[in-house]
Amino acid sequence: MKYKALILTLLAAGTLQAQTAHYRIQTDQPRQTIDCFSASDGWSMQHIGLWSPDVQNQAADWLFSTENDAKGQPKGIGLSLWRFNVGAGSQEQGDASQIGSRWTRGECFLNADGTYNWNKQQGQRNFLRLAKERGVNRFLAFLNSAPVYYTQNGLATNTGRDGTFNLRPECYDDFVRYMADVIEGVEKHDGIKFNYICPFNEPDGHWNWIGPKQEGTPATNREIARTAKLLSKEFVKRGIDTQILVSESSDYRCMFATHETDWQRGYQIQTFFNPDSTETYLGDTPNVPRMMAGHSYWTNTPLSDLRNYRIQLRDTLDKFGVDFWQTEVCIMGNDEEIGGGGGFDPTMKTALYVARVIHHDLVYANARSWQWWRAAGDDYKDGLIRYHSNKDLTDGSVSDSKLLWALGNYSRFIRPGAVRMAIEAKDASGKIIPEGDTDQKGLMCSAYKNTDGKWAIVVINYANEDKQFAFDLDVPGVTAWQPYRTSDAANESLMPLPTLPKEETAVIPARSIVTFVSK
């Protein structure tokens, strides 16, 4: 088959006599289809969603808008899915919840007498509306714990327990009915349909075993499978088509092997999607897609692990014919290259580090979706937006970050249904450069064709020097490129640059990200 290829020529910065690499986007070698980019309302929007309309609208514009201003500057990063944290009732328990921070407690729609209060979680529901108003049409509900009325210790945290599911054995049916009620209730009262639900969050994570920083519970694979099957039956009975995702693993290594745990929480891909796993097989369960959800924590350093763990993950997924969503990550203590998670960082230091993770999750793990942890945070590297709250949490302000806009280099221009294409790189002598699309300390590039026929090419320059990037293209209908650049310059947050004719050379500045959109 004749290639319909886009050839990109990279010239090493500063000199033409240096090695030259040629990049061919192989349009006859599609990789994964991209479903969405996302972040969550976790812990933050329950408060920010009750602040002044100006603050709410500014945050919502940054997160969800796909509009441009009069100068062509994107108003926001255009997230295409929004994650909604279904609380378990620790907020109502107050200090008795044993969760010290009011920020990390969650309200619950369910009352102790079994009735529902659909006025709960109002701040978060306001952001459901704000997202929908700005064009978001996919929503995901995730739970960290069953309602406190159903848990073994009466808490939404696992304090004082072992590594099993913090749910009373007689409450499995109550729990799945509750999840179905929430899906139907939010759609009835807010007009928001949850396309996906994640009943568990990091069930293999050791923090979940001891508490009490936040809502959470561990669970074994058998407990996860039992819950998913019961929830599937409840959905089928009610005619609910929401998809049930498993299992939001805390570590990729638990998905294809075991890591700091035992067999009851490891080998999750095989456990849920190998028919030989008769007690836990979910491959023929209605409403359960053949897909795993996992979190990109703890596997991003050193650079060899950043690459190799994702190759192992993809190999296992491919072996069993399973798709993959990366559904949560932020900066942790082992991310030493950028100083760990403490302290909010509005600069490109964190933004580039995360962009490199995005690139590896998409290119090596073939993730169909990439999702950040929480949309807004305070003095920690876990928020796309920084919030500044008064003491009683009733009002405040928000500010953006380069991390927000770095994610936007992907989410704003790679839309649902886009297909990632393979890239082949050759040196000046015509020899193929293995994995030439990924220089972990230099240029990393990936290419996508959207459903409307437009191309988006994302180029990360991790190096401390500029790189030249020249296009020699052979794609029918593409005559020029619109670049958008994010860097540490004050005005460069998806800043539109002059149109680039298809055969001209572009400069990728040091420590920047540029997305080229075809015209």
Buried (B, 14 or more C-beta within 10 A) or exposed (E): EEBEBBBBBBBBBEEEEEEBBBBBBBBEBEBBBBBBBBBBBBBBBBBBBBBEEEBBBBBBBBBBBBEBEEEEBBBBBBBBBBBBBBBBBBBBBEEEBBBEEBBBBBBBBBBEEEEBEBEBBEBBBBBBBBBBEBEBBBBBBBBBBBBBBBBBBBBBBBBEBEBBBBBBEEBBEBBBBBBBBBBBBBBEEBEBBBBBBBBBBBBBBEEBBBBBEBBBBBBBBBBBBBBBBBBBBBBEEBEBEBBBBBBBBBBBBBBBBBBBBEEBBBBBBBBBBBEEBEEBBBBEBEBBBBBBBBBBBBBBBEEEBBBEBBEBBBEBBEEBEBBBBBBBBBBBEBBEBBBBBEEBBBBBBBBBBBBBBBBBBBBBBBBBBBBBBBBBBBEBBBBBBBBEBEEEBEBBBBBBBBBBBBBBBBBBBBBBBBBBBBBBBBEEEEEEBEEBBBBBEBBBBBBBBBEEEBBBBBBBBBBEEBBBBBBBBBBEEBEBBBBBBBBBEEEBBBBBBEEBEBEEEBBBBBBBBBBBBBB
